Amino acid sequence: MTPQEIATKVGQHIGTSEWVEMSQERINLFADATGDHQFIHINEEAAKMTPFGGTIAHGFLTLSMIPYLSANSDLPKPEGVKMGVNYGGNKTRFIAPVRSGKRIRGHWKLLELVEKRPGQWQQTHEITIEIEGEDKPALITEWIMQFFV
């Protein structure tokens, strides 16, 4: 689709990702990468004693899954993209913990798509990360990306 065609979908749900498991191995690797070894993420025995009842994914791990979920989704892909970059986020809220072993997926609603300069587009999505079998989502954020055609 052209960016102009995608822009006609502002205000609409435009994509859903595949499910992906938030395994304890993924959580441990994220803890190692960030240096955040808080027990609620990596110590299964100690985490059982918390209100979570076991280990949970880091909120920032869940947030960092957006590019993976996006790549494994049915989102419309703009034609002729040379590169895309993260521009930032607004209103990110961590609503519910993602317990180790649970699966998540993303849902995208297009809030805005504007051409900032010729060939440089900025899109803002409301992204909701759903937890399989849970009533509350893991997070909701407004995420801004720029892409160049």
C-alpha positions in Angstrom: 0.0 0.0 0.0 1.1 3.6 -0.6 1.5 5.8 2.5 -1.5 7.8 1.2 -3.6 4.7 1.1 -2.6 3.7 4.6 -3.4 7.3 5.8 -7.1 6.7 4.8 -7.3 4.2 7.7 -6.7 6.8 10.5 -8.9 5.9 13.4 -9.2 2.3 12.5 -7.7 -1.0 13.8 -5.2 -1.9 11.2 -3.4 -5.0 12.4 -2.9 -7.8 14.8 0.3 -9.8 15.4 0.8 -13.5 15.9 1.0 -14.8 19.5 4.5 -15.1 21.1 5.4 -16.8 24.3 7.1 -14.8 27.1 9.3 -17.6 28.3 11.4 -17.6 31.4 14.4 -17.9 29.1 13.4 -14.7 27.2 12.9 -12.9 30.6 16.3 -14.1 31.9 18.1 -12.9 28.7 16.4 -9.5 29.0 17.5 -9.3 32.6 21.1 -10.1 31.5 20.9 -7.5 28.7 19.6 -4.7 31.0 21.2 -5.6 34.3 17.7 -5.7 35.9 17.9 -8.9 37.9 15.0 -8.0 40.3 13.8 -11.3 41.9 10.3 -11.0 40.5 11.7 -11.5 37.1 14.3 -14.2 37.6 13.9 -16.0 40.9 11.0 -18.4 40.5 10.9 -19.6 44.1 11.0 -16.1 45.6 8.5 -14.8 43.0 6.0 -17.4 44.1 5.6 -15.6 47.4 4.5 -12.3 45.7 1.0 -11.4 44.6 2.1 -12.3 41.1 2.5 -16.0 42.2 5.6 -16.5 40.0 8.0 -14.6 37.8 6.8 -11.9 35.5 8.3 -10.2 32.4 9.9 -6.8 32.7 7.5 -4.1 31.5 10.2 -2.8 29.2 10.6 -6.3 27.8 7.0 -6.3 26.9 7.3 -2.9 25.4 10.5 -3.9 23.5 8.5 -6.7 21.8 6.7 -4.2 19.6 9.1 -4.4 16.7 9.0 -8.3 16.7 5.2 -8.3 17.0 4.9 -5.7 14.2 7.1 -7.8 11.9 4.9 -10.8 12.6 1.6 -9.1 12.0 -0.9 -8.3 9.3 -0.1 -4.6 9.4 -0.1 -2.9 6.0 3.4 -2.4 4.8 4.1 0.9 3.1 5.5 0.5 -0.4 9.1 1.4 -1.1 10.3 1.9 2.5 14.1 2.5 2.6 14.2 2.5 6.4 12.2 3.0 9.5 13.1 4.4 12.9 11.5 4.6 16.3 10.7 8.2 17.1 9.2 7.7 20.6 6.2 7.0 22.7 3.4 8.7 24.4 1.2 7.7 27.3 2.8 4.2 27.8 1.0 2.4 30.6 1.8 -1.0 32.0 -1.7 -2.3 32.9 -1.1 -6.0 33.9 1.9 -8.2 34.5 2.9 -10.8 31.9 3.5 -14.0 33.8 6.3 -16.3 32.6 5.0 -18.8 30.0 2.1 -16.6 28.9 1.6 -15.5 25.3 1.1 -12.0 24.1 0.1 -10.3 20.9 -0.2 -6.8 19.7 -3.2 -4.8 18.2 -2.6 -1.6 16.2 -4.9 1.3 15.7 -3.6 4.0 13.4 -4.0 7.4 15.1 -2.1 9.6 12.6 0.0 9.3 9.4 1.6 12.5 8.1 4.3 13.4 5.6 6.8 15.5 7.6 9.0 16.2 4.5 8.9 14.7 1.0 9.4 11.0 1.5 9.6 11.1 5.3 6.4 9.9 7.0 5.5 9.8 10.7 2.9 7.4 12.0 1.4 7.2 15.4 -0.3 4.0 16.5 -2.2 3.1 19.7 -0.7 -0.3 20.4 -2.4 -2.7 22.9 -0.4 -5.7 24.0 -2.9 -8.5 24.9 -2.2 -11.3 27.3 -3.8 -14.6 26.2 -6.6 -15.6 28.5 -6.4 -12.4 30.6 -9.1 -9.7 30.9 -6.6 -6.8 31.1 -3.9 -6.0 28.6 -0.2 -5.9 29.5 0.2 -2.4 28.2 -1.2 0.3 26.1 1.0 2.9 24.4 1.0 5.5 21.7 4.0 4.6 19.6 5.5 6.9 16.9 7.6 5.6 14.0 9.1 7.4 11.1 9.7 5.8 7.7 11.4 7.0 4.6 10.4 6.2 1.0 
